[in-house]
Amino acid sequence: MVPAGTACCDGQAHPSLPGHACCGAAYVASSATLCCAAGASARVHELPPPPAAAVACCGLAVYDPAAASCPDRTAPGGPASACGRGDTCPLGAQASAACGQCDFAPAGAPATCFEVPAVTRPPQPDHGAPCAPPALVLQPPAYSGPPDVLAAAVADLLPHTAYSAALAVTTAAGTFLGRATAFRTAAAAPTGVRPVVVARVAARGVEVWVPQPVRPNGHPLNYTLAVTGGDGAAFELPLGTGPGVLPVTVPAPPHTLLHVVVRACTPAGCTASAAVRARTLAEPPAGVQTAAVDGVAGAVALPLFWAPPLQPYGAVLQYRLLVDGVQVYAGAAARTALPGLRPHTGYNVTVHACNIAGCAAGPTIALWTAQAPPGPLQAPTAVVVDARTVTLAWPPVAAPHGILAPFLVLRDGGVIGAAPALALSYRAGGLRPFRNYTFAYAASTAGGTTRSPEVRVATPAAPPEGMGAARAVASGQTVAVSWDAPAQPNGVLAAYRVHRMDDVQLAEAEAEAAASSNGTAAGAPIDAGRLVFRGGAGTTTVIDQALSPHTTYYYAVAAENQAGIGYRQDMRCALICSHLGYGGCCLPARLIAAPPALPPSPPPPPCCHPTGSGAVARTRVTTDEAAPAGMASPSAEAAGATAISVRWLPPAAPNGAILTYLLEARQTEVSFFWGGGVLLLVPVARTPFPPLAIWRTCPN
């Protein structure tokens, strides 16, 4: 006896399930299996997943009718029969395939092939047919024993199977068969657990079909997929209590080798199938890394390297490197060098990683080459402003190769100043007249310095400078004037000039200079007074003769070259001009590098001439004294009967400081001296002069 709702397959009871049918003693899903029968045997075959080609039975085997033929006929071309043994023939041998042979020839065959009627199997409804109460069938007893044994164990039964047992008692009168008792064996671990069938392979997973075990041996039947990846990572995928042959998707990254094992379990235990290997399809790599500079970036080359992709999805077969969209490298190594680049230039670098599925690009990164010294520079142009100033100019740097630092300006090989990086000119001051100079400029970056070719500049001549003080020595009415050559001739000395002035001339010249300059000039110009000497450059001493005794003279010495004359300046004026920011000749001092706009210069001090020439420094000397000259006769008149009044004027040429006057009176040979003023003569020892006496005075 079996419970209601049970499907009976060749004496085996199975829980009735929709869409299932019997195949021999198995109870399988009709939509996923093909049942092939030959004689009394039947075999279950799993149908391939769609869209695979349709298959058919050839004996107990299956074959593809579109690709092969089955020799299951009694004669070539005859109807199908059970004559085949399960072997298949090529599709082209269909006309001669028969009796299990691909080239069957009936005339020469050593044996005759007979068609054996096929074993008819009872209809197998989809939902299974309830097993009818078993008829009493006498079978070999499962146990036979003496009458005093009242218990027995029956072995070799199938797990989780319904059985009925009846007890037969034999006596001398015959055998008595009792009522049958139904029972079911206990559950056991499933047997015949078959591996999964791979139905479809994708990049992100594998779809498998899970077949039902040959014998579940229990209920409920639970399925679990044990999956192990190629990297050793393992996980389990519970499937629940499905009826088997379930389509299941096993998730996995691209290009991953999977080992899939199905484990079927009953309450009594579990059984695992053989492992099935399947690999997901490949995809282009993901997480491609950016390139980086390997070490130190060069000015014309970049050594690069990059890390493998985070998800290579298989073996990386090739790397490709694109610079500004142009491929410059393809190879298996994850490093390369980019030569032939421009200094201080940014390049957009992209790494592509390729596997069997294709290529993927990483992020684009901008990499810069290092700075280098600027390219060749053009020589500067020089414009002479005056004898002490030159303006230099140069074109923009054609190839800076980096961030330019301030330009360095060089004179005669030494640095004299700097100009801003955007400036293209420089005003060089503080030069000496009538000199040859070489000028150049240098452009610098963090990578080095490049110097331009030199330009030669000759400053024009200027009036001599650095005249020393003239030395004057008086001897009687002669003055010896000597001097030294100027410290800076500023040209080719042509001559020296010696000018002389006395107090009166100096005062007049200064007054005239002040009047002509509205009071801003003090001091007489160099050419005021008398030119007492103009001689060759080799003469440094002159004798000035026939001078007035006891007279103060002022000597000025000037040196003359092709540009003009130079003289020693009044030191008081020079100090004032220097304090106010003026040069030695009271002009505004030259700056080494003139800014774009100079502030207004202060007005020159009063000691400087508007023309820029300061007050002349003169050497003062006084000639020796001499006897007075030009003494006029005195006037005398009687002052009384006994006195005479004598008057006189100072000498026209005192020739020194008058110390005393000598008045000589003769009559009685009386001589005396008088120091000045009106002289009143009185007799010696108060002796009155004789009346009407005549006196003669002789002032000396």
DAJO-V212673 format. One record per backbone hydrogen bond with DSSP energy under -0.5 kcal/mol. NH is the residue of the N-H (numbers start at 1). CO is the residue of the C=O. If there is no record, write none. Layout:
BEGIN
[[NH:CO] [NH:CO]]
END
This chain:
BEGIN
[[6:3] [7:14] [8:129] [9:7] [9:12] [10:8] [12:9] [14:7] [16:5] [20:17] [20:126] [21:28] [23:26] [26:23] [28:21] [28:26] [30:19] [31:19] [32:29] [33:29] [34:45] [36:34] [36:43] [38:41] [41:38] [43:36] [45:34] [47:32] [52:49] [56:63] [58:61] [61:58] [63:56] [65:63] [67:64] [68:64] [69:89] [71:69] [71:87] [72:70] [74:79] [78:75] [81:72] [83:72] [89:69] [91:67] [93:90] [94:91] [96:93] [97:93] [98:96] [98:101] [99:73] [100:71] [101:98] [104:96] [104:101] [109:105] [109:106] [114:112] [116:114] [117:115] [120:118] [125:123] [128:125] [137:135] [138:136] [139:137] [149:146] [150:148] [155:153] [160:186] [161:158] [163:183] [165:181] [168:166] [169:167] [169:176] [171:174] [174:171] [176:169] [178:167] [178:176] [181:165] [183:163] [185:161] [188:217] [191:215] [194:192] [197:209] [198:196] [199:197] [199:207] [200:207] [202:205] [206:250] [207:200] [208:206] [208:248] [209:197] [210:246] [211:209] [214:192] [215:191] [222:220] [222:265] [223:240] [224:263] [225:237] [226:224] [226:261] [227:225] [227:235] [228:259] [229:233] [230:257] [232:229] [235:227] [237:225] [238:236] [239:223] [240:223] [245:210] [246:210] [248:208] [248:246] [250:206] [250:248] [251:249] [252:204] [255:281] [256:253] [258:256] [258:278] [259:228] [260:258] [260:276] [261:226] [261:259] [263:224] [264:262] [264:271] [265:222] [266:269] [269:266] [271:264] [273:262] [276:260] [278:258] [280:256] [281:202] [286:311] [289:307] [292:305] [294:303] [295:293] [296:294] [298:301] [302:338] [304:302] [304:336] [305:292] [306:334] [310:287] [311:286] [317:315] [317:354] [318:354] [319:331] [320:352] [321:329] [322:320] [322:350] [323:326] [324:322] [324:348] [326:323] [328:321] [329:321] [331:319] [336:304] [338:302] [339:337] [341:300] [344:370] [345:342] [347:367] [349:347] [349:365] [350:322] [352:320] [353:360] [354:318] [355:358] [358:355] [360:353] [362:351] [363:288] [365:349] [367:347] [367:365] [369:345] [370:298] [372:401] [373:447] [375:399] [380:453] [381:393] [383:391] [385:383] [385:389] [386:389] [389:386] [390:428] [391:383] [392:390] [392:426] [393:381] [394:424] [404:402] [405:444] [407:419] [408:442] [409:417] [410:440] [411:414] [412:438] [414:411] [416:409] [417:409] [419:407] [423:420] [426:392] [428:390] [428:426] [429:427] [429:592] [431:388] [434:460] [435:432] [437:457] [439:455] [440:410] [442:408] [443:450] [445:448] [448:445] [450:443] [452:441] [455:439] [457:437] [459:435] [459:457] [462:490] [465:488] [471:482] [472:470] [473:480] [475:478] [478:475] [479:544] [480:473] [481:479] [481:542] [482:471] [483:540] [487:466] [488:465] [489:487] [493:491] [494:560] [495:560] [496:535] [497:558] [498:533] [499:556] [500:530] [501:554] [503:552] [506:502] [507:503] [508:504] [509:505] [510:506] [511:507] [512:508] [513:509] [514:510] [515:511] [516:512] [517:513] [518:515] [519:514] [520:517] [528:525] [530:500] [532:498] [532:530] [533:498] [535:496] [537:494] [539:536] [542:481] [544:479] [544:542] [545:543] [547:477] [550:624] [551:548] [553:551] [553:621] [554:501] [555:619] [556:499] [558:497] [559:566] [560:495] [561:564] [564:561] [566:559] [568:557] [570:615] [574:570] [575:571] [576:572] [577:573] [578:574] [579:575] [580:576] [581:578] [582:577] [583:587] [586:583] [589:581] [608:605] [609:613] [612:609] [614:612] [615:607] [616:524] [617:568] [618:616] [619:555] [620:618] [621:553] [623:551] [624:476] [626:655] [629:653] [632:630] [635:647] [637:645] [639:643] [640:643] [645:637] [646:644] [646:679] [647:635] [652:630] [653:629] [658:656] [661:674] [663:661] [663:672] [664:662] [665:663] [665:670] [666:696] [671:669] [672:663] [674:661] [679:646] [680:678] [681:644] [681:679] [686:683] [687:684] [688:686] [689:642] [693:690] [696:666] [698:664] [700:662]]
END
